Each structure stands twice: as C-alpha cells, then as structure tokens.
Amino acid sequence: MTTHESPDPDGRAMGQELSLRVILFHEAVAAHLGLNATEHKILSLIAAEPGVSPGQLVERTGLSNPAITKIVHRLVSLGHVDRRKDGSDGRRYALSVTSTHRRDLARLFAPMAEAMNGLVDGMDDVERAAVTRWLTGTVEILRRSTAELTRLREADGPADRRTD
C-alpha cells in the first residue's frame, strides 16, 4: 500500500514515498537522456553552477578524479556539457550545460511543472503554508542526514567493508 492509499499516512511513510517517486522520476529523465543516475546528478551539479571545474565536482561528490573525468567526457560527447579552458587558469576547465540540454530538460520537465503548478494553485494559503513547512523541513532533514552519513563514511569507511 502506498501512502496515497493509506487513510492516515505517517511522516516516515510520506517521506519514503516522496523519495521513491523523486528517484524514479529522475531515473526516467536520465534514461531518456541516455544517462545513468550518477551522470544525471553530475549534470545537475554542472547546471546549478555554470563554470564549475572537474576538480570542484570531485570535492562536491566524493567521486575520484578518474570517475569525474570519465563522466565529464561522456557528457561532453553526448552534447550535454561544454568544456572550455578556464580563462583565469589555463590548466583548469570550466564546465557548463549546453543550450540544447537546457531545451531538452525544459521539454521533459514541462508536463510535471504544469501539473505541480495546478496542484499548488488549487490550495488555499493555509494548505500552501503547511506543505511549504513540511517540504522545507524534509529538505533540511535530508541535508543533515546526508552530512551525517558522509561524516560517518569518512570516519569509519563503508559498512560493507567493516569486519566487526
């Protein structure tokens, strides 16, 4: 039973359902673009910060230099990313998404964006405030939880490698 079918879903179930649906949607977008999930998320980071360098992507993701290099090369070869020499440091590259990629993404997201706008437009101010509070809180909980898991991974290493 999904939370949509449940008469009184709890916060954990609602968060779990939201997480699942967001992941599945982004997996479908990635597949449509010919990418895997990691490539799609790296592409999102590049789109969010035009001019980001591969080294900065290594720092932000924890992936290795060779992994980022391979992903960036693939994104460039598929026409999603432009890679240009950084004007301030000729040894570095600045990455940005292509205009073609922006158009493709806008087309893929348009039906969902229209539906989401319709959903919000159908809410009164009290409902909007409640949804905003829940979503803002959920994002903050996810941010803190991710930071904590990252801290634990860095301190202890992956759980599947532990012998205790």
Secondary structure, 3 states (H helix, E strand, C coil): CCCCCCCCCCHHHHHHHHHHHHHHHHHHHHHHCCCCHHHHHHHHHHHHCCCECHHHHHHHHCCCHHHHHHHHHHHHHCCCEEEEEECCEEEEEEEEECHHHHHHHHHHHHHHHHHHHHHHHCCCHHHHHHHHHHHHHHHHHHHHHHHHHHHHHHHHCCHHHCCC
